[in-house]
Amino acid sequence: MDAAREDRLEELFEAALAVAPQQRAAFLDHVCAGDPELRAKLAEHLTDAARAYEFVDRVARPAVAQCADDLLGGPPSAANDSHGPRVGAEIAHFRVLARLGGGGMGVVYKALDVRLGTTVALKFLPHSNADNEARTRFIQEAKAASALDHPNICTIHEIGETETGELFIAMAYYEGPSLKEKIGSGPLPVREALAYFADVAEGLRRAHEARIVHRDIKPANVMLGERGEAKIVDFGLAKMSGADLTREPRAMGTIAYMSPEQTHGSAVDRRTDIWSLGVLFYEMLTGRRPFRGDTQGQLIYAIRYSEPIPIREVRSEVPAVVASVVSRCLEKDPANRYQTVSELLAAVRVVERDASSSRGEPRFQALLRKIGLREDPGRLGR
């Protein structure tokens, strides 16, 4: 489909979304008269959008509302706190100190381990979400993360259950900030962004070696340790290969960081994490997300069919070689992305190594071909 036809498709897609669902068939017949191929493509997009909206209403919207409360300092969500512990409560051998936040898959508290005298984060599964599938996913998060002993993955201490049947995970507590808070102050220096990106990639490589796909890599799920190292948290959407939590594939994750295949609710593999890493890297370097939309439908359409504004048009000092790494992560077709995190890390290590060597640039050209990049490198900004 050529560019003009793609523009026409996007225009009609937005127009169709504004039409009442029961009137859309007649609308499509009218605007696509004589062009059955265009009508079929438009109908396919509308069906996909309807599925995505169902996911948003069921999972994402309550999480977004809770995040808004957290950011604005509003009262805790009744859905998340009505059955949860209160500050000062004793849960097993933990004393709850403060509420840290919450979302669709859990509420997190700061707590004291009274046996060891250490501070931990307790994540509880709300009763409102405590159906069998949610409990299974919650337990899987604990098992998946606890099996991953890695400096760039949050440490899981134990999983437990309260007397009233609430599940909780005790994990390492980090003062922060999160990468989301860090980016909130603006784009990061290129070297710093590279370091965080490499940390997250190293953690994901370990997870992928254990056949675990995170599926929800985003700045809010990356905490910065006391030495500035990045640590991946929240494996609540992680799927261990071979585990079947739902009979039908569903779109999971935060929409802005979803891969195209995720927005379709299709089966995903480690390459969906590589896409999310690309979104994360783009945002660290530019201070903005690569795909945006005024509506959820527009955002999903952009992820599937639009190309982001080139990084160097947003921030010219970002080296072309770095921009190329991001671009390859954000290939729509998973087959065109880096196929493994190890392959991606090899490209990043080349950039880091040669950036730190004043005599490294002459050998960049040969190395670029080796790692699959085509553009000429620039100097790394500070």
Number of C-alpha atoms within 10 A of each C-alpha: 8 6 8 9 11 14 12 11 18 19 11 19 21 15 12 20 15 10 12 10 12 8 10 17 14 10 17 19 13 11 13 16 11 10 10 12 10 20 20 13 13 19 17 12 18 19 13 17 21 15 15 23 17 13 19 20 11 12 18 20 15 18 20 16 14 24 19 12 16 18 10 9 9 11 10 17 18 11 16 25 19 13 14 18 19 16 14 13 13 17 19 12 12 23 22 22 18 16 19 14 19 24 22 22 24 25 23 22 24 23 26 23 18 13 8 9 9 12 20 23 26 29 23 26 28 25 20 14 15 17 11 10 12 20 18 12 18 27 18 20 22 24 17 22 25 18 12 21 14 17 15 25 26 25 21 23 15 13 19 17 14 13 9 8 11 17 21 24 24 24 22 17 20 17 9 15 15 20 20 17 13 18 18 13 9 14 17 19 16 19 17 15 19 21 17 22 19 23 21 22 23 22 21 28 20 18 23 22 12 14 17 23 25 27 28 24 30 23 21 16 16 25 27 19 18 11 6 13 16 28 24 28 22 21 24 21 18 24 21 19 12 8 9 10 15 8 6 9 14 17 22 20 23 18 21 20 26 25 28 23 19 23 25 21 17 13 12 17 20 22 24 27 26 28 27 22 26 26 27 26 28 26 22 27 28 22 19 17 17 23 20 17 13 7 10 16 20 18 16 26 22 19 25 19 12 16 14 16 11 15 22 15 10 13 13 12 17 22 20 20 22 26 20 21 23 24 21 19 26 27 18 19 13 21 9 12 22 23 16 15 23 16 13 21 19 13 22 20 14 15 25 17 10 17 19 12 9 8 9 13 15 10 10 17 14 9 14 19 11 12 16 14 20 13 15 12 20 14 15 20 13 10
